[in-house]
């Protein structure tokens, strides 16, 4: 199932999107879907990194050498 969204963009961003779509031969919808998937993935990755960093720091693992020592 699909959901249709209406997105409001500033004029310059809409032009950049249209230009990029023309340059790459892709449609704007696919570009926006790919961009959103990557944005969400990056946000989830950053959240996981923050969580792991906090837990590692609490255990005294603050450098790459500390990490390698723990897993070896």
PALO-112308 format. One line per 3 residues: for each residue x, y, z of C-alpha. Coordinates in pm, 1 decimal. Last residue first. Layout:
! residues N
X:Y:Z ~ ...
! end
This chain:
! residues 72
4038.0:-981.2:2195.9 ~ 3706.6:-796.6:2219.3 ~ 3793.6:-581.6:2520.4
4150.1:-503.2:2410.6 ~ 4024.0:-400.7:2067.1 ~ 3774.8:-161.3:2227.2
4035.0:-5.0:2454.1 ~ 4270.7:35.4:2155.8 ~ 3993.5:209.0:1961.7
3966.4:457.6:2244.0 ~ 3704.1:536.5:2506.8 ~ 3618.9:202.2:2662.3
3603.6:269.9:3034.5 ~ 3285.4:71.8:3093.1 ~ 3073.8:387.7:3119.2
3241.6:509.0:2800.5 ~ 3128.5:194.3:2619.6 ~ 2768.1:239.9:2731.6
2759.6:605.7:2625.6 ~ 2934.9:529.6:2297.0 ~ 2695.1:244.1:2223.5
2391.8:466.6:2279.9 ~ 2537.2:755.9:2079.6 ~ 2629.6:519.8:1794.5
2278.9:371.8:1796.4 ~ 2122.3:718.4:1771.6 ~ 2362.0:817.2:1492.6
2272.9:498.4:1302.3 ~ 1899.6:563.2:1342.4 ~ 1942.4:917.5:1208.7
2153.4:792.6:916.1 ~ 1890.0:531.3:825.7 ~ 1613.9:794.8:845.4
1807.3:1032.5:618.8 ~ 1896.4:754.6:374.5 ~ 1533.7:641.6:342.2
1423.3:1004.7:306.1 ~ 1673.0:1072.8:28.8 ~ 1575.6:757.9:-159.4
1206.1:851.9:-138.7 ~ 1281.2:1212.1:-244.3 ~ 1482.0:1098.0:-546.7
1212.9:846.5:-640.7 ~ 941.7:1114.7:-623.1 ~ 1146.1:1360.6:-826.5
1177.0:1126.4:-1122.7 ~ 1511.1:1000.0:-1241.1 ~ 1698.8:1087.4:-1558.1
2001.2:1200.4:-1357.1 ~ 2036.1:1553.6:-1493.1 ~ 1660.0:1605.4:-1526.6
1594.6:1487.9:-1169.8 ~ 1879.7:1706.4:-1044.9 ~ 1732.7:2010.9:-1217.0
1388.3:1939.2:-1073.0 ~ 1531.8:1893.0:-722.5 ~ 1741.6:2210.0:-749.8
1433.9:2399.4:-870.2 ~ 1227.0:2270.7:-578.0 ~ 1508.7:2368.7:-342.3
1518.9:2723.1:-485.4 ~ 1139.8:2762.0:-462.6 ~ 1118.5:2652.8:-100.0
954.5:2314.5:-76.2 ~ 603.6:2208.0:24.5 ~ 549.9:1835.9:25.2
220.3:1661.0:-42.2 ~ 218.0:1301.4:62.6 ~ 56.2:1002.4:-105.7
52.4:683.3:94.7 ~ 120.8:351.4:-70.2 ~ 0.0:0.0:0.0
! end
